[in-house]
């Protein structure tokens, strides 16, 4: 049975007189000056969690004034001192303002702080106010002996790669890349642009900003808002060595960010790139795109590229605001080019991929991650998956019909071959798209999925007959087989055949060590392709006692699980703030589970008569976490005669889904039974997959 899912994706993501010397504060001069400009759009991150304040206080407390000076431009949050245009201050005044622990307001009087240089009205997520602020900073630097200093600009807030940067929650405005570049054009060139923001390590961002700095430091992946860049480490390093070069400072920022613990293992990456190499990369990408576009004339190319795209390292699906079915914003360009090069026998395509890889290696100076990725090269590009969804959502399936901020962000220049490939590949997928179907191959014990675009992901979902309902207890990805091809273009092709995973009937429940009974959960698989880890999401309600008051949140648990044993080695909890702008907010303020937290799972129910798994119910049981939450996830054996399966084949481009159910699954579950006693002896043997 085919189901069309509605796709609703929240995507982010005149001159003014300069009053340089209006304040009584004085700037500091030194022989080895560094001049840092911070453009801090506070958004919900500051409104709800004071994350910007915490970072600014860390910097003020640790950067010695003899190392240089800082101009801080802040605003864009719904709180006093942050909700009126842009406020500009310097390091000395920031330190004075931070003495009461609050930035922007004098806590003694409740009035907006006087420790500022100036304030401009307007929307700081516009190129006009960005340009005004940066021009002010330039004049400040010239007036205070910072002309020869190393120049850095740090952009702080939400980021969305090709979508843009900086969500002003007062106005609801986000800057597109085109607007960001327009604002940057008002300033003198910087030595390095630094993004303390998600997903900004993309070639689209670099292409927009390369005229305005020599280097860029950014992340391809989401950046944890709880602890972004390490401003304590930044302040200490510059204080100890004010004469360090931009590359050396980038090393410090990378080395103090990547290993920083936030209570669990969150995949992180940071890369330093040479912006002066951007034109060469764009030129190589142009030729690479032309050759990819040419191969679309071969019938098999659409399916092969779909398979490649499903394997490429993607980004933007692992944010704390993203769910288990989040769509990637971008994919690793280096990884994509390498897979194409190694998978084609077309000489021109292989050579152009090789040239692009060589240019990327010159462009990318340093890339570091904490091991949470299957592959990471240091530069991303818009994911064809999300581009396809955007184009498919327009009336005539045309890039010209996209919102201007999206088009300008994705557009890489006049007649660029990559953009032509994206458009034509999307059209090819739309035209060749056909309804997915699937059947069991009894001889090979595989499932054969019929799809023309190669963009299918298949999972086996295990179903437990309990309490008169078929409860989906967990899912496992199915691997598609690849075979050698005699094609003149590709060395291999996807077969559409997916193998059943081996399974011993064990799955996860919530239980205390030694308990005979447990609380059943529905664990949804996701993110293996983007993180190289087996990750599961469990939805429910979390009740936490805060200062004697019980608060309940709609939440989900993220489990990082050993693929062989199913035992989780990392657990985090998130309660997304649905009213907040942007991505990455968490009402709990931390992703740690606290002993005593009460979790009530939301269970996914499978309807065997209609072959759907859309219904969810709240579990009749809740679970109280103990001192070590990792010990509360038990891997147990379920009763053989109570477990079935269904296969879900989902097209990652248009989200069509085909359900193929276990032939032995009855039309309805057994009569209601107590929600206890689901565990049986661990010594029971046998696979639970039933096949004809």
Number of C-alpha atoms within 10 A of each C-alpha: 14 17 15 10 10 9 10 6 11 9 11 21 20 7 9 12 8 16 13 16 14 10 14 10 15 12 20 17 17 15 14 16 24 27 22 23 23 24 24 25 28 30 30 28 25 21 20 18 18 17 20 23 21 19 18 20 20 19 22 25 18 18 24 19 20 16 24 26 25 27 26 26 27 28 30 31 26 19 18 17 21 23 23 20 22 27 23 22 24 24 26 20 24 23 22 16 23 21 13 12 15 16 26 26 21 20 14 7 8 10 12 15 18 15 23 24 21 19 17 17 11 13 22 32 27 19 22 20 21 26 23 23 30 23 21 22 27 23 16 21 22 12 13 16 16 24 16 13 20 20 22 22 22 19 19 24 28 32 28 29 33 32 26 26 30 30 26 28 23 20 16 14 19 27 24 28 27 22 23 23 21 18 22 25 18 19 19 14 17 20 18 26 25 22 27 24 27 27 30 31 32 24 26 25 30 28 22 22 23 21 16 22 21 18 26 31 27 28 30 31 34 26 31 19 23 19 15 23 23 20 23 18 19 19 20 18 20 23 17 12 13 21 18 16 13 18 17 14 19 23 18 17 20 23 16 17 23 20 13 16 10 14 13 13 17 23 21 22 26 27 23 26 26 20 24 16 19 23 14 15 22 22 19 23 26 24 21 26 22 20 22 26 21 14 19 16 11 12 12 20 23 22 22 24 25 23 21 18 20 18 16 23 26 32 30 25 23 24 20 24 18 17 18 19 13 15 20 21 25 29 26 26 25 24 22 22 23 16 16 20 21 13 18 19 17 16 12 14 24 22 15 22 28 19 19 26 23 14 20 26 16 15 21 20 16 18 18 20 21 15 17 16 20 16 18 28 22 31 31 30 24 24 22 22 21 18 21 22 19 20 20 19 15 14 9 10 18 15 21 11 14 16 11 13 17 19 17 20 21 23 18 21 14 8 11 18 23 25 21 17 22 21 19 16 22 25 17 17 21 17 11 15 17 13 15 21 16 19 14 19 15 10 7 11 14 20 22 18 23 18 19 20 25 28 26 26 20 26 20 22 22 26 24 25 26 20 15 15 20 26 26 26 24 23 23 22 20 20 15 21 13 15 11 11 13 11 15 10 18 22 16 17 22 19 17 21 23 23 18 19 14 10 14 16 21 18 22 23 21 25 23 19 11 7 11 14 17 23 23 29 23 25 29 22 21 23 22 17 18 26 23 15 20 20 23 24 23 21 26 23 20 25 20 20 13 8 6 7 9 10 10 15 17 17 24 24 22 25 25 23 17 14 12 8 10 18 18 23 14 17 22 20 22 26 24 21 20 12 8 17 20 26 26 23 27 23 17 18 14 16 20 15 23 17 13 15 17 19 25 22 27 22 23 25 21 26 17 18 9 10 18 19 18 9 10 14 12 14 18 13 13 19 19 18 21 18 11 10 22 17 16 21 23 22 19 22 19 22 18 17 9 16 21 24 25 24 24 25 28 20 21 22 24 22 18 18 24 23 22 21 20 19 13 12 18 12 11 14 19 14 10 11 12 10 16 14 12 20 19 14 11 14 7 13 11 10 12 20 20 12 12 10
